[in-house]
Amino acid sequence: MPKLSEEAILEDILYDIEDEKCILLVGPEIIQIEGKPIAKYVHEKILENHSGFIEYYYSNVSLFLFRDKNSKNRAAGRLKYIYPKKEEIKDGLLEKILQLPLPLIISLNPDTLLSDFAEKAGIAHQFSHFCFNGKANGQIEAPTAQNPLIYNIFGSIREEESLLLDYDDLFQFLGSIIPAGLPQKIRNKLKDARSFIFLGFDFNKWYSQLLIQLLAEKESSKFALNTDISDPQAKNFLIHQFKIQFLDKELGLFDRLFDRLEKEGMLRKLAEQVNGKGEAISKEAIEEVKKLVVNGELGKAFNRLEGLALHTSFHTEALLLSSRFNTWKRDNEAGIQTQSDANIELNKIRQSLFGLLEKINRP
């Protein structure tokens, strides 16, 4: 396979992004915590603090052997407390990833960092995950650059039963995802893609080769950025078998791609500071929040609004109103209020939210 120049690769990716035919896959090496890839950091914390649950850890495949089912469940329940929160991630790479106008980002990490950062930045998006136990995890719309999907293929820490932790999970995962376990709208997008970017992968791991085979169309272009592969024979196999191009870190292709998209005015807009008084909130974003309220999705509406208003003079008011809604939801689920009183309070919350949106919308 002839090797393309850096400039030719960049042009190809830019064209595919513009046509919404480029998919990004985010691997476990994407974030470093205490000098370690995020997956390794988390697994070592489990081994360090919860060794009583574990018979053995297969480090080369990142899978555990648990003492029993109860031990596995207890370890799974602790994962969400071990994975870092968005406040602990300072390198700015995730924000850059979210600014790329891509329709679909597939993450191998079960954390919700990408979605959390998107909420914080006021980026409208969908979030979902694969669940090999057959449970539905919500409806998704066809991914587009305007309504992108962040999809965790190895489950989510929000749902313990979706996590891939041991060989039993791996076998269930393979049995569920082959041949057509992914949602049809995702499969359509994958089939339509012309290029795939692999960012932060260890191609010595089993999942890397598996995902190339499962997700990337045979004739599509495949580029591995910010990654290492220590075994030259494995690298040679991947190059010839899957036609994947390994781009040296020194090329800085991701940063060059970001800079080109910025120059072309193609990057997604994050909430921006305006005259030192806070962030601008677009009329389009306000309409999105209103639509969520009208559709009865108040939880999503408040999440979206909190992200949009993060550094504005409206943030405190948004937080207080969101807290009021959460209190109503908790009391309603507990049956503390009569249905009549609950309905009256919910209508007041909706009216207050629409009032806040109108206040934000004033020039």
N, C-alpha and C positions, 0 to 999 in steps of 0.2 A: 504493500500500500504506500503510495507516494506521500511523503511528509509535507504538510502544508506549512507555509511560513506563518509567523505570528500574526502578521497583518491580515493575511487571508483568513485565518481562523477567526480573528476578531470581526471581520466583515461578515463572514458566514453567520456567526452568532447574532450579530446586530440585525441582520435581515430576518432571521428566524424569530427573534424577540418581537420585532415590529409586526410580523405576521401571526404572532401568538402561537408559534410552533416550536417553542423552546421550553423544555422542562428542566427544573433544577432538583437534584437529589442531594440531600444534606446528610452527611455521615456522622458517626460518633466522634470523629477527630476534630470536628468543627470548633468546639469550645475547649479551652484548656483551663483546668482548675488546679491550682497549686502545682502547675507545671505538668499536669497529666490530662489526657483526653477525658472528657466528661464521663464517658461510660466506665473507664478504668477507675476514675476517682470514686464514683458511686459504688462500684462493685467492691473496691477495697474498703470503703466505709462499712458496707454490709458485713464483710468478712471480719473487720476489726471489732465492730460493736455487736454483732449478732451471730457470732460463730457457733453458738449453741444450736442454731437452726440448720446448720450446713454440714453435710458429710464430706463434700469435696467441691472444688471450683475448677472447672476446665478453662483455664485462662486463654488458651489458644482459640476457643470458640465462644468465650464470654457467656458460659452457661453454668448453672449450679446443679448440684445433686443435694436435695434437701433430705432431712431425716425422716420427715413424714409430711402429710398434707397440711396439717395444722402449722408446722414450721414454715412451710412455703407460704401459706396465707399470711402469717405474721410478718415474714420478711417483705412480702409484696405490699403490705399495709404501711411499712416504714419508708418505702421508696419515695413517696411524695414529700417526705420531710428531709430526705437526703439530697435530692436534686436541688441545685441552686435556684434561687428566685431571680427575677429580672433585675432587682436592685443590686445583686451581687455580680452581674455581668457588665464589665466596663469597657470592653475593647471596641465596641461600635460595629462589629462585623454583622451582627444580626440586623441592625437597623439598615445597613447597606444592602443586605440581601432583600429585605422587605421593600426597598425602594426600586428594585428591579421590576419592571412592569410585566411580570410573568403570570400566566393563568394558574399554574399548578406548581406547588413545592411539596415534594415528598420527603419526609424526614424519617430517619431510622431511630431517632431518639424519642422515648416515650414522654419526655417532658413537654410542657406547653409554652416554652420560652418564646418561640416565634409568634404564636398567637397573642401571648401577653404583651410582647413588644409592639405588635400591630395595634392592639387596643390602645396602648399608651400613646402611640403615634397618630391615632385617629385614622387608621387605615381600615376601611370596610373590607371584610373578608369572611370566609367560611372556615370553620375548623372541624375536622372529623378524624376518625381513626379506624383502622382495621381491627376487627374483633373475631378471632378465629373460633370462638365458641358459638358463633351463629347469632349472637344478639345484634339487633339493629342499634345503630348509634346515631340516628337522626337522618333526615332527608338532606341531600345536597343538591344544589343547582349545578348546571353545567359550568365548569370553571372558565372564567374569562379574565382578561387583564383588569377589567373594572370590578369584577366580583371574584377575586382569586380564592383558591382553596389551599389551605395548609393541611396536609394529610399525613398522620403518623402511621406508618405501615406496620410498626411493631407494637401497636397499642398505645395506651395513654395512662399516665399515673392517676388520672381522674377515675379510671375504672380498672380495679385491680385484676379482674378476671381476663382482661385483654392483654396483660403483660406477657412477654416471652422471656421466661426465666430459666427453664430447664429443657431437657431433651423431649419430655412429653409435650411441652408447649411447642417446641420446634416441629415435631411430627404432626401435631394438630394444625399448626400454621401451614405447613406444606400441603396437607390434605385439604385445607379450606381454601387456600389461595389458588391452587392448581385444579382445573385449568382456568376457571373464570370466577374467582372469589371476589375480586374487586368490584365496586359499583360500576355499572355500565357507563356512566358519564365520565368516570375516570379512565376506563378502558378506551373509550372513544377518543379522549384527549391524548392518551399515550400513543394510540395507533396513528393519530393525525400528526404527531410531532416529527420534526425533521432533525432536531438535535437535542442531546441530553448533556447536561453539565453535572459531573460528579464532584462535589465539594466536601473535603474533609473526610475522605475514606481511607481505610487501611485495606488495601487490596490483597493482603495476605489472609484476611478473614473470609469465612465461608459465605457470609451474607453479601459481600461485594459481588462475587461472581454470580451468585443466585439472582440478584436483582438485575444485573445486566441482562441475563437470560429472560427473566420474567417480565421486565418492564420496558426495556428499550427495544424498539423495532430493529430488526436485523440490518436493514439498509440505512438506518439513521446515523448521523454523526454523533460520536461520543467523545467527550473531553473530560479528563480527570485533572482537576486543579487542586492546589494546596494538599497534595497527597504524597505518600511515600510507598514504595514497594521494595522490600529488601531482597526478595528472591528473584534473580534475573531470569530464571526459567519460567516462573509464574508470570512475570511481566511479558516475556516473549510469547507465552501462550495467550494471554489476554489480548495482546496486540494483534495476533494473527487470527485467533478464534472469534473475537468480538469487535475487532477493528477499532478498539479504543485508543485514543491518543493521550499519552501522559505528558503533561506540560510542566516543565520544571518550575519550581517555586520562584526561582530567580527571574523568570519572565514577568512576574507580577501581572499576569493576564487578567485576573479578577479586578484588580484596581484599574487597569487600563480600560476594561470593559465598562466599569462604573463611570470613569471619567468621560468616556465617549458618549455614553447615554446621557450624562449630565449636560455635556456640550450640545447634544441634539435636543435637549429639553424633553427627554423621554422618561426621566425618573419619576416615580411616584412622589407626590408632595407629602412631606410630613407636616405636622402642625408647626407653623413658623412663628417666631417672635416678631411682633410688630411695634415699632416705636417704643420699645421698652415697657409697654403696658400689658403684654401678654401675647397670646397666640391668636392668629387669625383663624376663624371657623367659617368655612365656606357655606354658602346657601345650600349647595348640593348636599353637604354633610348634614345640615339641619333637616333637610327634607328626608334623608335616610332615617334619621332618628324618629321623625314624625311617622314615617311609614311603619316602623317597628311598633310604635305605640298603637297605631290604628289596627295592626294585625294581631294585637294582643300579646306582643313579645316585649313586655315591659322590662324584664331582666336584661335582655340584650340591648334594649334602648338605653338603659342606665349605664351599662358597661361601655357602650359606644360614646355616650355623652361624657363620661368621666375621662376617657382618653382624649377626646376633643378639647375638653376644657382644662386640661391638666395644669397649664401655666397661665391661665387667664384669671381675670377678676371674678369669673363665674364658677370657678372650681369648688369653692367652699359651699356655695348654694347647691351645686350639683351633688356634692357628697352628702349634704344634709337630706336632700330630697331622696337620694338613693337609699340612705339609711332608713328613712321613713318607710320606703317601699319594702325593704327587707324585714323591718319590724312587722309591717302588715302581713307579709307573706308567712313569717314564722307564727304569728298569732292565728292566722287563718288556718294554717295546717294543724295547729294544736287545738283548734275549735274553741278558742278563748272568746271570740266574738260571735254574735248572732250573724246569720248570713246577710240580713238586712244592713246591720252596722258595717259589716265587712265591705259590702257593695258601695255604701255611701263613702267610706274612707278611700276605697280604690278610685272612685270617681274624682274625689278631691285631689288625690295624688296625680291622676292624669291631667286634671285642669291646671295644677301647679306646674307640672312638667311642660305643658303647652305654653303656659305663661312665661316660663323661663326661656323656652326656645324662641318665643316672640321677642323677649328682651335682648337675647343674643343677636337676633336677626336685625335689630334696628341699626341703621348706619350711624 
